[in-house]
Amino acid sequence: MATPLTHYTVEMEHSGLSGWINYRESMLTLRFSYERMLTSLYVFVPGDEQWSAYCRSSGARTATPRRTEIIQRIAAELRTQQASSMVQINEYGIEVVF
C-alpha cells in the first residue's frame, strides 16, 4: 500500500520571469520562489539552519527532517517538466540548466 509520502506533486506558478514552486503532499504544502534566467531557472530553498523555522511557519512540521528528500523530489520533477540538461542542488536552492 502506498504511503502519503509517495504521493506528491510539484507545480509551477508563473508570473513573468519569476513565480512559485508548490510542493504538495496530502497533509502539507511548501512554496518556494524561483527566478528564470536566460539559460536556467533558480529555485530558492531555505538553508539547513532556516529549514525548521520555514516548515513551522508553513504549517508543515512533518517536513522538518525531510529537507534533502523534498529538495531531491523537486529537482527530479523540474528536470522532467523543464527538459533540462542539468540540475544542481546547493545549500540554498536548485538550479535547473536548460
N, C-alpha and C positions, 0 to 999 in steps of 0.2 A: 504494500500500500504506500502511496506517495505521501510524503510529509508536507506540511505547508512550506517548508524551506526549499522544496524542489519546484514549487510553483512561484514564478516571479515574472515581472515584465519590466522592460526598460523602454521608456518612451521619451521622445524629444518634443519640447515645446519651442517653436521658433519665434523669434522676434528680431527680424533683421539678421545681423551678424552675431547675435547672441541669443541666449534663451536658457532653458532649464532642461535638465535630465531628471526624469522621475523614475525612481526605482521603487517598485511596489511588490509587496508580498501580501498575503491575506490579512495580516494584522499590522502592517506598518507601511509607511511611505516615507521615502527620503528624497529630497530635492537638492540638486547640485547645479550651480550656474556653469555656463560654458560660453566660450567665445570662439567664433570661426575666423580663421586667418586665411591667407591666400592658399596655402598648401596643407593646412592642418586645422584641427579642432582641439581646443584645450578645455577639459572639464576640471573645475576647481573642487578639490575634496579637502575637508579639514584634516590637518595632520594628526599624528598619533596623540599628541597632547591635548588637542581640541576635540577629538572624536567623541569622547564620553559626554562632554557638555553639549555637543551638537545633537547627539542621539536623545539626550534628556529633553532638550528644548523642542525636538521634533516629535516627542511622544513615542519614541522608538527605542526604549531601554533595552529591548531584547537584541538589538543590533549592536550594542556596545562591544561585545567580544568578537564580533564578526567583520571587522573593518576590511581585512585582507580578502576574505571571501566575497564580500559585496563589491569591492572595487574590481576584483577579477571578473565577476559576473558582468558588471557594467562594461568593462573593457572588451570582453568577448562579444557581447551583444552589439556594441558600437562597431567593432571590426566587421561584423556581418552586415549591419544596417548601412554602414558608410562605404563598404567595399574598399577598405583601407589597405595600404601596403604594409603598414607597421603600426603597432600600438605600444606605447611606452608608459609604464606606471612609475611614478616617483612619489616622494613624501607628501606632495601637495596636490597631486592630480593625475590625470590621464591625458596623454597626448595621442591623438589619432592622426596619422600622417596619410595623406591621400596619394 
